[in-house]
Amino acid sequence: MSDDTDIDRLQQRLEGVREEVGKRIVGQHEVLERLLVCILADGNALLESNPGLGKTTMVRTVADVTDLDFSRVQNTPDLMPSDITGTEIIRESEGNREFVFEKGPIFANVVLADEINRATPKTQAALLEAMQEKQVTAAGETYDLPRPFFVLATQNPIDQEGTYPLPEAQTDRFLLKLVLDYPSYEEEQDIVRLYTEGGGGSVPPVEKVLTREEIRQIQSLVREVPIADDVRDRAIQLVRATREAETVEFGASPRASMGLVLTAKARAFLHGRNHVSWEDVEAMAPPVLRHRILLDFRAEREGLTTDDVIADLVDEV
């Protein structure tokens, strides 16, 4: 690990990120923590909630607070892959014509892919390729994406008509799946006051407290966070248990084992600890596994959700 003073400074900056985001987002503390964990682990996240719960505002605010370039892609059935990645155009200069690559919205640090399940599979594949390879290939040329680079995609669990649900093999590319729930009555009171009183309903201002260079530094430090052999082995056993559970038709892959250990390290760093505890693994198990397992008819018949099954497996392990 690096110098302790430097680590303390970065952990304080992360606490500052939480405080600044809290100026715009009321509640949703667990979702915000897991979103930050995803960024520190250099992963991509899939956010799911009913409309109007602040998914877009949260992602945009995190980008504002961390000094990251932000772009938003509104997915529709007529969206083409080149609308995301970019395309070659003819540009004239002093009587000469040449092909120039015009970069698309994918060339940003934080890309918000709104309602990803409304894009066609071909367009989804272009986005997922960028997530996996951190690069874009167009007209035979390869272009590196800016770093750090994150895709934060949203989808709506209702109004599924005319959508193209992500196959399990593609959702596996997302490090975490985050689910936003409705706010409490008190939180909703605060939200209404914040956005309807004074200031003409404008978005509250936030300060930049973390640079992109510091984010990359933290990402390197996260991988150095120690994890005891027994904690790591139990995390692997938990993932393997999803392949043997009676109510699970398809279990999680080794990519989930890597994701669970890495996000547990990121959570420990976020909480200011210099080692991973089993509590970190337990906390990250639902967002890491919920989109990577497919329940069978027995679970559906009993009314079980993926989170219910994961909780049972955690208890068993």
C-alpha positions in Angstrom: 0.0 0.0 0.0 1.0 3.6 -0.5 1.8 6.2 2.2 -0.8 6.2 4.9 -1.2 10.0 4.8 -1.9 9.8 1.1 -4.5 7.1 1.6 -6.2 9.0 4.4 -6.4 12.1 2.2 -8.0 10.1 -0.6 -10.5 8.4 1.8 -11.5 11.9 3.1 -12.0 13.0 -0.5 -14.4 10.1 -1.0 -16.3 11.2 2.1 -16.5 14.6 0.5 -18.0 13.0 -2.6 -20.8 11.5 -0.6 -21.5 14.9 1.1 -21.6 16.8 -2.2 -23.9 14.2 -3.9 -26.2 14.5 -0.8 -26.8 18.1 -1.8 -28.9 16.9 -4.7 -29.8 13.3 -3.8 -31.9 12.7 -0.7 -31.5 9.2 0.8 -30.4 6.3 -1.5 -27.2 6.1 0.7 -26.7 2.4 -0.1 -27.1 2.8 -3.8 -24.7 5.8 -3.8 -22.1 3.7 -1.8 -22.4 0.8 -4.3 -22.1 3.2 -7.2 -18.9 4.6 -5.8 -17.7 1.1 -5.2 -18.3 0.3 -8.8 -16.2 3.3 -9.9 -13.4 2.5 -7.5 -13.4 -1.1 -8.9 -13.2 0.2 -12.4 -16.5 -1.5 -13.4 -19.8 -0.7 -15.1 -23.2 -0.7 -13.4 -26.8 -1.4 -14.4 -29.3 0.7 -12.5 -32.9 -0.4 -12.3 -35.9 1.5 -10.9 -39.3 2.8 -11.7 -39.3 6.2 -13.4 -38.6 9.4 -11.4 -36.4 8.0 -8.7 -33.3 10.0 -9.5 -31.1 7.6 -11.5 -30.0 10.2 -14.1 -29.6 12.9 -11.5 -27.4 10.7 -9.3 -25.1 9.6 -12.1 -24.7 13.2 -13.4 -24.0 14.5 -9.9 -21.3 11.9 -9.3 -19.7 13.0 -12.6 -19.9 16.7 -11.6 -18.4 16.0 -8.2 -15.5 13.9 -9.5 -14.5 16.2 -12.4 -15.3 13.5 -15.0 -16.6 14.2 -18.5 -20.2 13.2 -18.8 -22.3 12.2 -21.8 -25.9 10.8 -22.0 -27.2 8.4 -24.6 -31.0 8.0 -24.8 -31.5 4.6 -26.2 -34.4 4.1 -28.8 -35.1 1.4 -31.3 -33.8 3.5 -34.2 -30.5 4.2 -32.5 -27.5 3.0 -34.6 -24.2 1.8 -33.3 -22.5 4.7 -35.0 -24.7 7.1 -33.1 -22.8 5.9 -30.0 -19.3 5.2 -31.2 -19.0 7.8 -33.9 -18.7 7.9 -37.6 -16.4 9.0 -40.4 -17.3 12.2 -42.2 -15.9 14.0 -45.2 -14.3 17.3 -44.3 -13.0 19.8 -46.9 -9.9 21.9 -46.3 -8.3 24.1 -48.9 -9.9 22.3 -51.7 -9.0 18.8 -50.4 -11.4 16.3 -49.0 -10.5 13.8 -46.4 -12.3 11.3 -44.1 -12.2 12.4 -40.5 -13.5 10.3 -37.6 -16.2 12.2 -35.6 -16.2 10.8 -32.1 -19.5 9.8 -30.6 -20.9 10.2 -27.0 -19.1 7.0 -25.9 -15.9 9.1 -25.7 -16.4 10.4 -22.2 -15.4 9.3 -18.7 -19.0 8.6 -17.6 -21.5 7.4 -20.2 -25.1 7.2 -19.0 -27.0 4.8 -21.3 -30.6 5.6 -20.5 -33.1 2.7 -21.0 -30.5 0.4 -22.6 -33.2 -2.2 -23.1 -34.9 0.0 -25.7 -31.9 -0.2 -28.1 -31.7 -3.0 -30.6 -29.3 -5.9 -29.8 -26.9 -4.6 -32.5 -26.6 -1.2 -30.7 -26.4 -2.9 -27.3 -23.5 -5.0 -28.5 -21.6 -1.9 -29.7 -22.0 -0.4 -26.2 -21.0 -3.6 -24.4 -17.9 -4.0 -26.6 -16.7 -0.5 -25.5 -17.4 -1.6 -21.9 -15.3 -4.7 -22.2 -12.4 -3.6 -24.4 -12.2 0.1 -23.4 -11.8 1.0 -27.0 -13.8 1.6 -30.2 -13.1 0.2 -33.7 -14.4 2.2 -36.7 -13.4 2.0 -40.4 -10.5 -0.3 -39.5 -9.0 2.1 -36.9 -9.0 1.5 -33.1 -9.5 4.4 -30.8 -8.8 4.2 -27.1 -11.5 5.5 -24.8 -10.7 8.1 -22.1 -9.7 6.7 -18.7 -11.2 6.3 -16.3 -14.2 5.0 -18.3 -17.6 3.8 -17.0 -20.9 2.9 -18.5 -23.8 3.4 -16.2 -26.9 2.0 -17.9 -30.5 2.3 -16.7 -33.5 0.2 -17.4 -37.1 0.3 -16.4 -38.6 -2.8 -14.9 -42.1 -1.8 -16.1 -43.4 -0.8 -19.6 -41.6 -3.6 -21.3 -43.5 -3.4 -24.6 -41.1 -2.7 -27.5 -37.9 -3.4 -25.5 -35.0 -5.7 -26.1 -34.0 -7.2 -22.7 -30.3 -7.8 -22.2 -29.4 -11.5 -22.5 -27.7 -13.0 -19.4 -24.4 -13.2 -21.2 -24.5 -9.4 -21.7 -25.7 -8.5 -18.3 -22.7 -10.5 -16.9 -20.5 -7.7 -18.3 -21.9 -5.3 -15.7 -20.0 -5.5 -12.4 -23.0 -4.5 -10.4 -26.8 -4.3 -10.8 -28.2 -1.6 -8.5 -31.9 -1.3 -7.6 -33.3 2.0 -6.5 -36.4 1.9 -4.3 -39.0 4.5 -3.4 -37.9 7.0 -0.7 -39.4 7.1 2.7 -42.1 9.6 3.6 -39.6 11.9 5.3 -37.2 11.6 2.4 -39.9 12.5 0.0 -40.8 15.5 2.0 -37.1 16.7 1.8 -37.0 16.0 -2.0 -40.1 18.1 -2.6 -38.8 21.0 -0.4 -35.4 20.9 -2.1 -36.7 21.1 -5.7 -39.8 23.3 -5.2 -38.8 26.0 -2.8 -36.5 28.9 -3.7 -33.9 29.1 -6.4 -36.5 28.8 -9.2 -36.4 25.0 -8.9 -32.8 24.9 -10.1 -30.5 22.0 -9.4 -28.4 22.7 -6.2 -24.8 23.5 -7.0 -22.0 21.0 -6.0 -18.2 21.3 -5.8 -15.6 19.2 -7.5 -13.8 17.3 -4.7 -12.1 14.4 -6.6 -10.0 14.5 -9.8 -9.9 11.8 -12.4 -6.2 11.3 -11.6 -7.1 10.6 -8.0 -9.7 8.1 -9.1 -7.2 6.2 -11.1 -4.8 6.3 -8.1 -7.6 4.9 -5.8 -8.3 2.2 -8.4 -4.7 1.0 -8.1 -4.8 1.2 -4.3 -8.1 -0.8 -4.1 -6.4 -3.9 -5.7 -3.7 -3.7 -3.0 -6.2 -4.0 -0.1 -5.4 -7.2 1.7 -7.9 -10.0 2.0 -7.5 -13.0 4.2 -7.3 -16.4 2.5 -10.4 -17.7 4.4 -12.5 -14.6 3.5 -11.5 -14.9 -0.2 -12.2 -18.7 -0.2 -15.7 -18.1 1.4 -16.5 -15.5 -1.3 -15.6 -18.1 -4.0 -17.6 -20.8 -2.2 -20.6 -18.4 -2.2 -20.4 -17.9 -6.0 -20.0 -21.6 -6.5 -23.0 -22.3 -4.4 -25.2 -20.4 -6.9 -24.4 -23.2 -9.4 -25.5 -25.9 -7.1 -28.6 -24.3 -5.5 -31.8 -26.2 -6.1 -33.8 -23.1 -7.0 -31.2 -21.7 -9.5 -31.2 -22.8 -13.1 -28.0 -21.0 -14.1 -25.4 -19.9 -11.6 -22.7 -17.2 -11.6 -19.5 -17.5 -13.5 -15.9 -17.0 -12.2 -16.3 -13.4 -13.4 -18.6 -13.0 -10.4 -16.0 -14.4 -8.0 -13.5 -11.8 -9.2 -16.1 -9.1 -9.0 -17.2 -10.0 -5.5 -13.6 -10.0 -4.2 -12.7 -6.7 -6.0 -15.9 -4.9 -4.9 -15.3 -6.1 -1.3 -11.9 -4.5 -1.4 -13.3 -1.3 -2.8 -16.0 -1.2 -0.1 -13.3 -1.7 2.6 -11.3 1.2 1.2 -14.4 3.4 1.0 -15.0 2.7 4.7 -11.5 3.6 5.6 -10.3 0.1 6.5 -7.0 -1.5 5.4 -8.4 -5.0 5.1 -11.5 -6.8 3.8 -13.9 -8.2 6.2 -16.7 -10.8 5.6 -19.2 -7.9 6.1 -17.8 -6.4 2.9 -18.4 -9.6 1.0 -22.0 -9.9 2.4 -22.8 -6.3 1.5 -21.6 -6.7 -2.1 -23.1 -10.1 -2.8 -26.6 -8.9 -3.9 -25.5 -6.3 -6.4 -22.7 -8.6 -7.8 -24.9 -11.7 -8.1 -28.5 -10.6 -8.7 -28.1 -10.2 -12.5 -25.9 -13.2 -12.9 -28.2 -16.0 -11.7 -31.3 -17.3 -13.3 -34.0 -18.8 -11.1 -35.9 -21.9 -12.0 -39.7 -22.5 -11.9 -39.6 -23.7 -8.3 -38.3 -20.4 -7.1 -40.9 -18.6 -9.1 -43.6 -20.9 -7.8 -42.5 -20.1 -4.2 -42.4 -16.4 -4.9 -38.7 -16.1 -4.3 -36.6 -13.3 -5.8 -32.9 -13.5 -6.7 -32.1 -11.4 -3.6 -34.0 -13.9 -1.4 -31.9 -16.8 -2.8 -28.6 -14.9 -2.4 -29.5 -14.1 1.2 -30.1 -17.8 1.9 -26.8 -18.8 0.2 -24.9 -16.2 2.3 -26.4 -17.6 5.5 -25.4 -21.1 4.4 -21.8 -20.2 3.5 
